[in-house]
Amino acid sequence: MRSYLRSLDPHLSRQLWTLLSGSFSNALGNGVVFPFLLIYLHNVRGIPLGTAGLVLAATSVAGLVAGPASGALIDHIGPRRVLAASMVISAVGFGGFALVHSVGPAFLAAVLAGLGNGSFWPSHASLVAALTERETRHNAYAMQRVLNNLGIGVGGVIGGLIATTTRPGSYELLFAIDALTFGGYLVALAFVPAPPHVPRPLDAPRGGYGLVLRHKTFVSYIVLNASLIAIGFSLLGDIFPAFAKNIAHVNERGIGLCFLANTLAIVVAQLPVAKWLEGRRRMAAYGVEGSVWAVAWLIVFAGGWWFSGSAAAAVFALALTIFGFGECFHGTVQNALVADLAKPGLLGRYLALNGFAFQLGGAAGRAIGGFALVLAPHGLWLAAAAAALGVGSSALLLERFIPAALRRTPLAAAS
């Protein structure tokens, strides 16, 4: 057992630990607000549920614009500068939600938050890739997910203890806390040096995003990712809390505890899953992920159909625990495979397009999910379960197009 626990050590540099500590601070602030954003817009500010879903979708749409632009900037000026700018924009956007009282300002705050978020993911992922070797990169991204989900889970509990719809000021405090944590990330980033620039080979084909988009295997892969985001993360972070609050009558504290259960599952399972996946097929991991998520959404359906209040919260906590286990497979594979597929000098663009797919899937999931929550709140989870199973299975069809050398997660011992 002692030897196994030592084998889980991700062997990260001090610079990377510093970067991930800033990411943890940011995740803590996001966890404070994310589970309650739809509830805030609808229950506190009186914005209709469908419209509130569109406000959240606007965040993803803005990210669609920011992602490609940030990818080109990353390849030209480096990920560190782009990451710092994204933190400032995100602080203004998420902090601005505290001042929202109507639909127009809500859309403005959502757009700013989306611009910051859309440029954050490719710049942060590029910086992580630049600070690691290929053989240990999946461990770095796995550790990032451990810390991020720990921050989100603890933040969700804090938000659940603070927020109550009877006191709008309590929700405004949540957004102020979130804005401050972006500042914490900037402090950590100040101690992380900019990585050396990776030039494109002189004999490489010319072109930017056109060259990336002609990479058919990569494009197919990010379509797969977008589909998983739509039926997974977007429903978890934005639609589930409103379902739990308004359909199953779970209070904010119960919702926060559900997300804590999700977080603890990831904290406990992420590094063992990353270790177990070493040498194993990456696309098969997606198949497992889709099956696990299908089970989780079926449990959410059962909890909302047969229970309410604290009993429903207990069932939902089980569902989110299972969902978190599926997330561990996604976190180990996604960015590491993108970095492996990327052509030299274009990593920023590859990660930006992957982030673009992430935002596109998120926008679709939030927009459709918001209206589905009005029309068929219970049927939504049955449809999501079927879709998760189908998308996970489709990953096995993509495997044949991935170069043989990249089909399996590298062995960390190879470093």
C-alpha positions as CSV (number, residue, x, y, z in Angstrom):
1,M,0.0,0.0,0.0
2,R,2.8,2.4,0.9
3,S,4.5,1.7,-2.5
4,Y,1.2,2.2,-4.3
5,L,0.6,5.6,-2.6
6,R,4.1,6.7,-3.5
7,S,3.4,5.7,-7.1
8,L,0.5,8.2,-7.2
9,D,3.0,11.1,-6.7
10,P,2.5,13.2,-9.9
11,H,6.2,14.5,-9.7
12,L,5.3,18.1,-10.5
13,S,7.8,21.0,-10.5
14,R,7.6,23.8,-7.9
15,Q,6.6,26.2,-10.7
16,L,3.7,24.0,-11.7
17,W,2.6,23.6,-8.0
18,T,2.6,27.4,-7.8
19,L,0.5,27.7,-10.9
20,L,-2.0,25.1,-9.7
21,S,-2.3,26.8,-6.3
22,G,-3.6,29.9,-8.2
23,S,-5.9,27.7,-10.1
24,F,-7.2,26.3,-6.8
25,S,-7.9,29.8,-5.6
26,N,-9.8,30.6,-8.7
27,A,-11.8,27.3,-8.6
28,L,-12.8,28.1,-5.0
29,G,-14.4,31.3,-6.1
30,N,-16.1,29.7,-9.0
31,G,-17.4,27.0,-6.7
32,V,-19.0,29.7,-4.6
33,V,-21.1,31.0,-7.4
34,F,-21.5,28.3,-10.1
35,P,-24.1,26.1,-8.4
36,F,-26.3,29.1,-7.6
37,L,-26.0,31.3,-10.7
38,L,-29.2,30.1,-12.4
39,I,-31.0,30.2,-9.0
40,Y,-29.8,33.8,-8.5
41,L,-31.0,35.0,-11.9
42,H,-34.4,33.3,-11.6
43,N,-35.3,33.2,-7.9
44,V,-33.6,36.4,-6.7
45,R,-33.7,38.7,-9.7
46,G,-36.9,37.4,-11.2
47,I,-35.6,36.6,-14.7
48,P,-37.7,33.8,-16.4
49,L,-36.1,30.4,-16.3
50,G,-35.7,30.0,-20.0
51,T,-34.2,33.5,-20.4
52,A,-31.9,32.8,-17.5
53,G,-30.7,29.7,-19.3
54,L,-30.0,31.9,-22.3
55,V,-28.0,34.3,-20.1
56,L,-25.8,31.4,-19.1
57,A,-25.5,30.3,-22.7
58,A,-24.3,33.8,-23.5
59,T,-21.3,33.0,-21.3
60,S,-20.4,30.1,-23.5
61,V,-21.1,32.0,-26.8
62,A,-18.7,34.8,-25.6
63,G,-16.2,32.1,-24.9
64,L,-16.5,30.9,-28.5
65,V,-15.3,34.3,-29.6
66,A,-12.5,34.6,-27.1
67,G,-11.1,31.1,-27.5
68,P,-9.8,31.3,-31.1
69,A,-8.4,34.8,-30.6
70,S,-6.6,33.8,-27.4
71,G,-5.2,30.7,-29.2
72,A,-3.4,32.8,-31.8
73,L,-2.2,35.2,-29.0
74,I,-0.8,32.3,-27.0
75,D,1.3,31.1,-30.0
76,H,2.6,34.6,-30.5
77,I,3.1,36.2,-27.1
78,G,3.0,33.2,-24.8
79,P,0.3,31.7,-22.5
80,R,1.3,33.6,-19.3
81,R,0.3,37.1,-20.6
82,V,-2.9,35.8,-22.0
83,L,-3.7,34.0,-18.8
84,A,-3.2,37.2,-16.7
85,A,-5.5,39.2,-19.0
86,S,-8.2,36.5,-18.7
87,M,-8.1,36.8,-14.9
88,V,-8.8,40.5,-15.0
89,I,-11.7,40.2,-17.5
90,S,-13.2,37.3,-15.5
91,A,-13.1,39.3,-12.3
92,V,-15.0,42.2,-13.9
93,G,-17.5,39.8,-15.4
94,F,-18.3,37.5,-12.5
95,G,-18.1,40.3,-10.0
96,G,-20.5,42.3,-12.2
97,F,-23.3,39.8,-11.6
98,A,-23.7,41.3,-8.1
99,L,-25.0,44.5,-9.8
100,V,-27.5,42.7,-12.0
101,H,-31.2,43.5,-11.6
102,S,-32.5,43.0,-15.1
103,V,-31.9,41.0,-18.3
104,G,-29.7,43.5,-20.1
105,P,-27.0,43.9,-17.4
106,A,-27.2,40.1,-16.9
107,F,-26.2,39.5,-20.5
108,L,-23.4,42.1,-20.3
109,A,-21.9,40.4,-17.2
110,A,-22.3,37.0,-18.8
111,V,-20.5,38.2,-22.0
112,L,-17.5,39.5,-20.0
113,A,-17.4,36.4,-17.9
114,G,-17.4,34.3,-21.0
115,L,-14.6,36.3,-22.7
116,G,-12.4,35.8,-19.6
117,N,-13.3,32.1,-19.2
118,G,-12.9,31.4,-23.0
119,S,-9.3,32.8,-22.9
120,F,-8.5,31.2,-19.6
121,W,-8.7,27.5,-20.5
122,P,-6.4,27.5,-23.5
123,S,-3.8,29.7,-21.9
124,H,-3.9,27.8,-18.6
125,A,-3.7,24.4,-20.4
126,S,-0.9,25.7,-22.6
127,L,1.1,26.9,-19.6
128,V,0.7,23.5,-17.9
129,A,1.8,21.7,-21.1
130,A,4.9,24.0,-21.4
131,L,5.9,23.2,-17.8
132,T,5.7,19.4,-18.1
133,E,7.1,16.5,-20.2
134,R,4.8,14.3,-22.3
135,E,5.2,11.3,-20.0
136,T,4.0,13.1,-16.9
137,R,1.6,15.6,-18.6
138,H,-1.5,13.5,-17.9
139,N,-0.6,13.5,-14.2
140,A,-0.3,17.3,-14.2
141,Y,-3.8,17.7,-15.7
142,A,-5.1,15.0,-13.3
143,M,-3.6,17.0,-10.3
144,Q,-5.1,20.2,-11.8
145,R,-8.6,18.5,-11.7
146,V,-8.1,17.3,-8.1
147,L,-7.3,20.9,-6.9
148,N,-9.9,22.5,-9.1
149,N,-12.6,20.2,-8.0
150,L,-11.6,20.5,-4.4
151,G,-11.8,24.3,-4.7
152,I,-15.2,24.1,-6.5
153,G,-16.6,21.6,-3.9
154,V,-15.4,23.6,-0.9
155,G,-16.7,26.8,-2.6
156,G,-20.0,25.2,-3.2
157,V,-20.4,24.4,0.5
158,I,-19.3,28.0,1.4
159,G,-21.8,29.4,-1.1
160,G,-24.6,27.1,0.3
161,L,-23.9,28.4,3.8
162,I,-24.0,32.0,2.7
163,A,-26.7,32.2,0.1
164,T,-30.4,32.4,0.7
165,T,-33.0,33.6,-1.7
166,T,-34.7,35.6,1.1
167,R,-31.6,37.9,1.3
168,P,-30.4,39.1,-2.1
169,G,-27.3,40.6,-0.5
170,S,-26.1,37.1,0.4
171,Y,-25.9,36.3,-3.3
172,E,-24.1,39.6,-4.1
173,L,-21.5,38.6,-1.5
174,L,-20.9,35.4,-3.5
175,F,-19.9,37.3,-6.6
176,A,-17.6,39.6,-4.6
177,I,-15.8,36.6,-3.2
178,D,-15.4,35.1,-6.7
179,A,-13.9,38.3,-8.0
180,L,-11.3,38.4,-5.2
181,T,-10.2,34.9,-6.0
182,F,-9.2,35.9,-9.5
183,G,-6.8,38.3,-7.8
184,G,-5.4,35.4,-5.8
185,Y,-4.6,33.6,-9.1
186,L,-2.8,36.7,-10.4
187,V,-0.6,36.7,-7.3
188,A,0.4,33.1,-7.8
189,L,1.0,33.7,-11.5
190,A,3.5,36.4,-10.6
191,F,5.8,33.7,-9.3
192,V,5.5,31.5,-12.4
193,P,8.1,32.4,-15.1
194,A,7.1,32.5,-18.7
195,P,8.1,29.3,-20.6
196,P,10.4,29.6,-23.6
197,H,8.7,30.2,-26.9
198,V,8.4,27.1,-29.2
199,P,9.0,28.2,-32.8
200,R,7.4,26.4,-35.7
201,P,9.8,24.3,-37.8
202,L,11.0,26.1,-40.9
203,D,9.8,23.3,-43.1
204,A,6.3,23.2,-41.5
205,P,3.3,24.0,-43.7
206,R,2.2,27.6,-43.5
207,G,-1.2,28.5,-42.0
208,G,-2.8,29.1,-38.6
209,Y,-6.3,27.8,-37.8
210,G,-6.8,26.6,-41.3
211,L,-4.0,24.1,-40.8
212,V,-5.5,23.0,-37.5
213,L,-9.0,22.6,-39.0
214,R,-7.6,20.4,-41.7
215,H,-6.5,18.0,-39.0
216,K,-9.6,15.7,-39.4
217,T,-8.8,13.5,-36.5
218,F,-8.4,16.4,-34.1
219,V,-11.7,18.0,-35.3
220,S,-13.5,14.7,-34.8
221,Y,-12.1,14.5,-31.3
222,I,-13.2,18.0,-30.3
223,V,-16.7,17.3,-31.7
224,L,-16.8,14.3,-29.3
225,N,-15.6,16.5,-26.5
226,A,-18.3,19.1,-27.2
227,S,-21.0,16.5,-27.1
228,L,-19.8,15.2,-23.7
229,I,-19.7,18.7,-22.4
230,A,-23.3,19.4,-23.5
231,I,-24.7,16.3,-21.8
232,G,-22.3,16.3,-18.8
233,F,-20.7,19.4,-17.4
234,S,-23.2,22.0,-18.6
235,L,-26.1,20.0,-17.0
236,L,-24.1,19.4,-13.8
237,G,-23.0,23.0,-13.2
238,D,-26.1,25.0,-14.3
239,I,-29.2,22.9,-14.9
240,F,-29.0,20.4,-12.0
241,P,-29.0,23.1,-9.2
242,A,-32.1,24.7,-10.6
243,F,-33.8,21.3,-11.0
244,A,-32.9,20.4,-7.4
245,K,-34.1,23.7,-6.0
246,N,-37.3,24.2,-8.0
247,I,-38.5,20.7,-8.8
248,A,-37.1,18.6,-5.9
249,H,-37.2,21.4,-3.3
250,V,-33.6,21.0,-2.1
251,N,-32.3,24.1,-0.3
252,E,-29.0,25.8,-1.1
253,R,-27.2,24.0,1.7
254,G,-28.3,20.7,0.3
255,I,-27.1,21.6,-3.2
256,G,-23.8,22.7,-1.9
257,L,-23.4,19.3,-0.1
258,C,-24.2,17.5,-3.3
259,F,-21.4,19.3,-5.1
260,L,-19.1,18.6,-2.1
261,A,-19.8,14.8,-2.7
262,N,-18.9,15.3,-6.3
263,T,-15.7,17.0,-5.4
264,L,-14.6,14.4,-2.8
265,A,-15.2,11.6,-5.4
266,I,-12.8,13.4,-7.7
267,V,-10.2,14.2,-5.0
268,V,-10.1,10.6,-4.0
269,A,-10.3,8.9,-7.4
270,Q,-8.6,11.2,-9.8
271,L,-4.9,10.2,-9.3
272,P,-5.7,6.5,-8.9
273,V,-7.7,6.6,-12.2
274,A,-4.8,8.5,-13.9
275,K,-2.4,5.9,-12.7
276,W,-4.7,3.0,-13.8
277,L,-5.1,4.5,-17.2
278,E,-1.4,4.5,-17.9
279,G,-0.8,2.2,-20.9
280,R,-4.5,1.8,-21.5
281,R,-6.6,3.0,-24.4
282,R,-7.7,6.6,-24.2
283,M,-10.9,6.2,-26.2
284,A,-12.0,3.2,-24.1
285,A,-11.8,5.6,-21.1
286,Y,-14.4,7.8,-22.9
287,G,-16.6,4.8,-23.2
288,V,-16.4,4.2,-19.5
289,E,-17.1,7.9,-18.8
290,G,-20.3,7.9,-20.9
291,S,-21.6,4.8,-19.2
292,V,-20.9,6.2,-15.7
293,W,-22.6,9.5,-16.5
294,A,-25.6,7.7,-17.9
295,V,-26.0,5.9,-14.5
296,A,-25.6,9.2,-12.7
297,W,-28.4,11.0,-14.7
298,L,-30.7,8.0,-14.2
299,I,-30.2,8.4,-10.4
300,V,-31.0,12.1,-10.7
301,F,-34.2,11.2,-12.5
302,A,-35.1,8.7,-9.8
303,G,-34.3,11.2,-7.0
304,G,-36.4,13.9,-8.5
305,W,-39.3,11.6,-9.4
306,W,-39.7,9.8,-6.1
307,F,-38.2,12.2,-3.4
308,S,-38.0,15.8,-2.4
309,G,-36.2,17.9,0.2
310,S,-33.4,16.2,2.2
311,A,-34.2,12.7,0.9
312,A,-33.8,14.0,-2.7
313,A,-30.5,15.7,-1.7
314,A,-29.2,12.4,-0.4
315,V,-30.0,10.6,-3.7
316,F,-28.6,13.5,-5.7
317,A,-25.3,13.4,-3.7
318,L,-25.0,9.7,-4.7
319,A,-25.6,10.7,-8.4
320,L,-23.0,13.4,-8.3
321,T,-20.5,11.1,-6.6
322,I,-20.9,8.7,-9.4
323,F,-20.7,11.5,-12.0
324,G,-17.4,12.6,-10.4
325,F,-15.9,9.2,-10.9
326,G,-16.7,9.5,-14.6
327,E,-15.1,13.0,-14.7
328,C,-11.8,11.4,-13.6
329,F,-11.5,9.6,-17.0
330,H,-12.2,12.8,-18.9
331,G,-9.7,14.8,-16.9
332,T,-6.9,12.3,-17.5
333,V,-7.3,12.0,-21.2
334,Q,-8.6,15.3,-22.7
335,N,-5.8,18.0,-22.7
336,A,-3.0,15.5,-22.7
337,L,-4.3,14.0,-25.9
338,V,-4.8,17.4,-27.5
339,A,-1.2,18.3,-26.7
340,D,0.0,15.0,-28.3
341,L,-2.1,15.7,-31.4
342,A,-0.9,19.3,-31.8
343,K,1.6,20.3,-34.4
344,P,4.8,22.2,-33.2
345,G,4.2,25.9,-32.7
346,L,0.4,25.6,-32.8
347,L,-0.4,24.2,-29.4
348,G,-2.2,27.4,-28.4
349,R,-4.5,27.1,-31.4
350,Y,-5.2,23.4,-30.8
351,L,-6.1,24.0,-27.1
352,A,-8.1,27.1,-28.1
353,L,-10.2,25.1,-30.5
354,N,-10.7,22.4,-27.9
355,G,-11.8,25.2,-25.6
356,F,-14.1,26.5,-28.4
357,A,-15.7,23.0,-28.5
358,F,-16.0,23.1,-24.8
359,Q,-17.8,26.4,-24.9
360,L,-20.0,25.3,-27.8
361,G,-21.1,22.2,-26.0
362,G,-21.7,24.3,-22.9
363,A,-23.8,26.8,-24.7
364,A,-25.9,24.1,-26.3
365,G,-26.3,22.2,-23.1
366,R,-27.3,25.3,-21.1
367,A,-29.7,26.7,-23.7
368,I,-31.5,23.4,-24.4
369,G,-31.3,22.3,-20.8
370,G,-32.9,25.6,-19.6
371,F,-36.0,25.1,-21.8
372,A,-36.1,21.4,-21.2
373,L,-36.2,22.2,-17.5
374,V,-39.4,24.1,-18.1
375,L,-41.1,21.6,-20.5
376,A,-40.0,18.2,-19.2
377,P,-37.9,18.5,-16.1
378,H,-37.8,14.8,-15.3
379,G,-37.6,13.6,-18.9
380,L,-34.5,15.8,-19.4
381,W,-32.4,13.3,-17.3
382,L,-33.6,10.3,-19.2
383,A,-32.6,11.9,-22.5
384,A,-29.3,13.0,-21.0
385,A,-28.6,9.4,-19.8
386,A,-29.3,8.0,-23.3
387,A,-27.1,10.6,-25.0
388,A,-24.2,10.0,-22.6
389,L,-24.3,6.3,-23.3
390,G,-24.4,7.0,-27.1
391,V,-21.6,9.6,-27.1
392,G,-19.3,7.5,-24.9
393,S,-19.7,4.5,-27.2
394,S,-19.0,6.6,-30.3
395,A,-15.5,7.3,-28.9
396,L,-14.5,3.7,-29.8
397,L,-15.3,4.5,-33.5
398,L,-12.9,7.4,-33.4
399,E,-10.0,5.3,-32.0
400,R,-9.0,3.8,-35.4
401,F,-8.2,7.3,-36.7
402,I,-5.8,8.3,-33.9
403,P,-2.1,7.5,-34.6
404,A,-1.2,4.2,-32.9
405,A,1.5,5.8,-30.8
406,L,-1.0,8.1,-29.2
407,R,-3.9,5.7,-28.5
408,R,-2.8,4.9,-25.0
409,T,-2.0,7.1,-22.0
410,P,1.9,7.2,-21.7
411,L,3.6,5.4,-18.8
412,A,4.9,7.9,-16.3
413,A,7.8,5.5,-15.6
414,A,9.0,6.1,-19.2
415,S,10.2,9.5,-18.2
